[in-house]
Amino acid sequence: MFQSRVISSILKRNKASLNTILSNFKQTTSFTAVSSSSSSSSSTVARSSLYGFGSLYKGKYMPSPRTMSTAAAVGVENKEGLKLLVTGGARAQKAVGIWLFGSAAWVFSMVVLGGITRLTRSGLSMTDWKFTGGLPPLSDEEWLQEFEKYKQSPEYKRVNKGMSVEDFKFIYWMEYAHRMWGRGLGIIFALPFSYFLRKGYITLRLGLRLSALFALGAGQGLIGWWMVKSGLEEPASEYSQPRVSPYRLTAHLTSAFVIYTGLFWTALSVVMPEPPAESVAWVRGAAKVKKLALPVSLIVGITAVSGAFVAGNDAGRAYNTFPKMGDTWIPDDIFDMKPLIRNFFENTSTVQLDHRILATTTLLSIGALWWSTRKLDIHPAIRALIGSTVGMAALQVTLGISTLLAYVPVSLGSAHQAGALTLMTLMILLNHTVRKPSMSLLKSLPQVAKTTY
């Protein structure tokens, strides 16, 4: 129901915006796909789009409103040209971009806070759940009531028996903050979304994409509770500690990664509608980088998901040595579970071994990406981004080893989780930067870049 209203609003708003743009278009200097003036403005738009986001690299070349409004006109008229996700000119693009980057940053903080909640063993402190949330306990009597609920849980009986009310308050506040932070994200996403719809800034394509992300974000709360419920059940063995299902934890974290990726990619597409392209040679170089970056990104994603299984099985607190696992390179019990496939998701030894292998593969593959592209003729921003990715991969491996050797302290564990998302961020940015430019831009490019850096 919500999405149908969104789509209807988008169509109505953008019909008016389209008529306005076409009207203004007829009054401006004639633009044609084959004319030199069109080629010149397409090239200017590409540079403006890049350098609007390019403060990440050089800190200059901000696009002017006049250039961006010209881009909107060209994008609507020419099907092979630039297609913007936002109407309304440079100010609208900037506002929507800031909102989407802010939402992505909020999801980033949610992932880090979720990691801290797990590492402090706070996730099972709240034994019920409401979609809209509610106020925390405000009196001693209410705190005692919540504490009595927690005392009925397997975690209290087997792990925290005898804990004080003050200790309970700490883990309760951690979980409460995590849940309310997620609901806060829904508010800061929905309200600006409604405002930008009313202003007519959101195109149909962008509206559909954001509606899907909003629905996924709403479902994330349900996935979180589905995960927590598994930790409130009695373990199969009397010697087992209560913990959430590693499968459900992985689903929860992977969903957060998907939401973050969608928001960050969309924000980049809003503020940088064209990739950096100053010459045909640089476009060809970027295409070669793209062929390598896609499989490397897949390895990075798989490694991050394997880390969720490490967390779900508490595998980081086993084999706290490196490079060997205890006294051996490969533990003897890695295939003890039946059927065989269970070992890769539930066997502590196998899960940690897999993560070690994948982490090493990630570092080597990113290093190979840098080595393979070092002599390519590519945009300086792409080269700098590849170098930053290599540095982040090395730092992430260092954090992982340090976390393992220190027996997973909260500080290092949360930093390692944040590092995984930071590395993913750089890979998303790299893939977005090396995508293919529009046909109108390609036609306007010289064979060799004229600008020197």
N, C-alpha and C positions, 0 to 999 in steps of 0.2 A: 504494500500500500504506500509506504514511504517512498519507495523507488519510483512508482508510477507518477506520484506527485512531482518528484524531482525532475523526471524526464519531461513531463508536461510543461513545467515551469521553464526548463531549459529551452524547449522548442519555442515557446512564446517569447521569451526574452531575446533569444538569438535571432528570431525572425526580424524583430525591430532593429537589432544591432546590425544585421546583415544589410538591411535596406539603407541604414545610415551610412555604412561603409561604402556600399556601391554608389550611393548618391555623391558622397565626397570624392569617390574615385573618378566619377565622370567629370568633376570640376577641376581635377588636378591635371598636371602635364601627362600626356598620353604615355601609358605603359604597355608595351607588348613584349611577348616572350623572346622575340628575336632581336629586338632593338638594343642598341648599345646602352641607352639610358637605363633600361630594365636590368641589364647585366651589371651595370655599375651599382645600382641601388641594391641588388641582391648580394653583391660582394660586400657592400657596406653593412648590410644587415647581418651577414655572417660574422663579420669582424666585431660588430657591436654586441651580438649575442654571446660570442666567445668571451669578449673582454668585460662584458657585464658580470659574468661569473669569473672572469680571468683575474680578478683581484687575488684569487687564491695563489696565482703564480707571480703576477707582476705588480699588482696594486694600482693599475691605471686603466685607461681606455673605457670609461663608463659610457654607455649608449645614451644618445639624446632622445627626448620624447618625439622629436620630429622624425628621426630615423625609425623608431619603433612603430609609429603610426603608419609610416610608409610601408613597413614590413607587413602590417596587418592588411593593408589594401592589396599588396602584391599576393599575399598568401590566399586571400579569398578569390581573387580573379584567376590566378594561374593554378590549375590543378597539379601541375608538375612543380610548383614553387613551394614556398614556405607555408606550412600550415600551423598556425599558432593555436595553442590550447586555451588561450585567454583573449577575450576581446576587451577593448577599452583603452588601448595604448600602453605606454611604458609604466605609468603609475599603477594601473591595474595589474600588470604583470609582476611588478615589484611587490605589491601588496599580497597577491595570491602566492607568490614565491616565498615570501617571508613566513606566511601562515603555514605552508606545507613543510618548509624546512623546520619550523618550530614544532610542528606535529611529529615529524620524524625524530627530532631531538628528544621529544617527550617519550616516544617509544624506546629510544636508546636508554634513557634514564630508567624506564620501566624494566628493561632487561637487567640492568645492573642492580636495581633494587630487588628484583626477583632473585637474583643470585645471592645477594646478601641475606635475604629472607631464608633461603635454603641453607646457606652455610651456617647461620645462627640457629638452625633447626626451629624456626618460628612458624613454618608454613602450616602446621597442624594444630596451632593454638586456638583457632576459631573453628568450632565444630558445626556451625550452620552457615547458611548463605542466603542472601536476598539479592535479587537482581539490581534493585535500586540502592541497596546499602542501607545504613542506618547510623544513628549516633552510637558512639562507644559508651561503655559503662561510665556513669558520672558520679556514682556514690559508692561507698564501701559495700553496701548491700548488693548493688548490681555487679561489682567486681567479684564478690563471693559467689554469686549465681553463675557467672561465666566460668569461674574457677572450678565449680562443682561439675559443670558440663565437661570441662577438660579432664577432670579426674576420671571420668568414665571412658576415656579414650585409651587405646592400647599404648600410645606413646607415653602417657603419664605412668601407666602401670609397669611398663618394662624399662623405661629410660629415665623418666623424671620424677619417679615416686619420691615424695617427701619435699619437693621444691616449695619455696615460699610464695606467697601471693605477690610479693614484689618482683621476684624472678619471673613469675607468670605474666605480670604486667608488661615486662620488657618484650617477651616474644609475642604477646598479643598485639602490642603497639606496632611491631614490625610488620606483622601480617595485615593489620588494619590499614597501615599506611600504604602497603602494596596494593590492596584492593581499592582504596579510595583514590590512589594515584591513577589507576586504570579508569575509574569512572570520571575523573577529572579530564582525562584525555578525550573521552566522549563529548564532554561539554565544549572544550576548546576546539574540537573539530566541527561539531554540529552547528554551533552558533555562527562562526565566520562563514561556513558553507552556505547557510541560509542567507546571510547578508550578501555574499557575492552572487548568489542566484538572483536575488531581488535586484541587484545592480546590473544584471545581465552580463557579467564578466565570464561566466562559466559556459564553455561550449558543450555541445552534446557529448562529444567524445570524452572530454574531461569529466563531465557530470556522471557518465556511466562508470567510469573508472573509479571515481571517488565514492560513488554509492556502493560499489562492490567492496572497497576497502572499509567503508563504514560498517557494512554488514559483517565483514570478517572480524572487525574490532569488537562489535557487539557479541559475536559468538565466542570471542576469546575469553570473556568472563565465564561463559558456560564451560569451556574447555578447562579453565582453571579450577572450577569447582569439581568437575568430573575427575580431575587429577587428585585434588585434595581428598575426595571421598575414598579413593583407593588406599590412602594412608590411614584412614579411620577404621579400616577393617582389621580384624584379628589376623596376624601373620599365620601362614600355613604351619610353621614350626614354632614350638615353644622357645627355641633358641634364637629365633630370628628377631631382629629389631624392626619395629614398624617403619615403613617408608612408602612413599608414593610409588605407583607403578612406573618403571623406567620408560615404558611405551607412552604412557599418558604425559609424563614430564617432557619427553621428546616432542610429542605432538604440540604441547603448550608452547615450548620454546621455538619450535620450527614455525608455528603460526605467527609468533611475534616477529621472527626474522622475515617472513613473507610480507607482513604488514609494513615493517620498516623499509624493506626493499621497494615495495610499491610506492610508498610515500616519497622516499628519497629520489627514486627514478623520475617520478612525476614532477617533483619540485625542480629537478634539473631540466626536464623537458620544457617547463614553463619559462625559466629564466635563461636557458641556453637552447633555443629551438634549432639552431644549426651547430654542428660540430666545428672545431677549429680547422679551417681549410683555407690556406693562402695560395696553394698551387695544386696542380694535378699530381705532381710528384708526392706531395705530402698526403694527399688523399689515398694514393696507391700504397704509401707506406703505412697509413693507418689501417687500411684493409688487411695488410699482412699481419699487423699487430692484433687485429680483431680475431683472426683465425687461431692465434695462439692464446689470446686472453680468454676466450670462451671455455675451452677445456680446463684451463687453470682455475677459472672461477668455479667450475663444477667441483673440482677437487677441494677448493676452499670451503664450499658449502657442505660437502660430505664430511669433511673434517670437523666442521662446527657441529653438525648433527651428531657425529660420533661422540663429541664432548658432552652432549646431553645425556647419552647413555652412560658415560663415565659418572656424571653427576647422579643419575637415577639409581645406579648400582653402588654408589658411594665408593667407586673403584679407585679414587684418588688417594684413599687412605690405606691402600694395599701396595706392596712393593715400592716403598719410598726410597728407592735407589735408582741411580742412573749412571751409565747407560744400561747396565744389566738389571734384570728384574729379580731382586734377591741375589742368589749365587749363580743364576743361570741367565742365558739370553732369552730363552723361551721356556716358560713354566710347563711342568708335565701335565697339568690338569686342564689345558685349554680346550680339550674336546671331551670332557667328562659328561656333559649333559646330553640327554637324548630327548628329542631328535637333535641331530647335529646343528641345525640352524639356530637353536636356542642359545648356543654358546656365544654367538656373535652379539647377542643383545642382553643376556642375563648372567653370563659367566664373568665374574669379576676379573679374572686373569686375562681372558680373551678380549674383553672390552677394553682394558687398559693397553694391551698389546696392540690392538687395532688402532687405538688413538695415537700411540707412539709412531706406528708405521705411517699412518695418514699424515700426522704432523710433519714428519721428516719428508714425506713425498711432497707436501705443500711447499715446504721451504725450498726443496730442490727444483720443483716445477717453476716457482716464481723466479728463482735464480736463473733457470734455463730461459725463461721469458726475457729477462734482462739481457742475457748473453746473446740470444738470437736476434735481438732488436737493436743492439748497440751500434751497428753500422748502417741501419736503415735511415733513409731520408724522411724524417718525421717532424711534426711540430714540436718545438721545445717544451710546450706544456705537457705533451704526451710523454716525452722522455723524462721530464722531472717527475711525473706521476708514477712511472714504472720504477724509478729509483726510490721514491717514497714507499712504494709497496714492498720492495725488497727489504728496506730498513724495518718496516713494520712487521714483516714476516719473521725476521731475525729476532726482533724484540718479543714477539708473541711466543716463539719457541723458548726463549730465555725465561719468560714469565712462567710458562708451563713447567719447565724443569725446576725452577725455583719453588713453585707451588708444591710440586711433588716432594721435593727434598725437605721442605719445611712442614710437611704433613698437613697441607691445605689450610693455612690460616685464612681468616676472613678477608684480610686486606689483599693478599696475593691472589686468592681464589676469585674475588670479585674483579680485580684488575685483569686477570687472565680472561675472564668472560667478556669484559669490556674490550679487551684487545682483539678477541675474535670478531666482535661486531665492527671494530674499527678497520680491521683487515678486509672484512666484507664490504665496508663502505668504500674503501679505496678501489676494490675490484669493480664495484658498481660504477664508480666514477670513471674508471678506465674504460669499461665497456661502453658507457654512454658517450665518452669523448671520441672514441674511434668508430662510431657508427657512420653510416653512409650519408653524405649531405644530399640536399634536394637537387633535382635535375637543373633547376634554374641557376643554382649556385655553381654546379659543376660546369655549366656552359660558360660561365663568366670568368673562370679561373685561368690564370696563365700557367704555362707548363712548369715554370720554376718560380719559387717565391721571390718576390722583389724586396721584401722587408728583411732587414738584418737585425738579429737579436743579440 
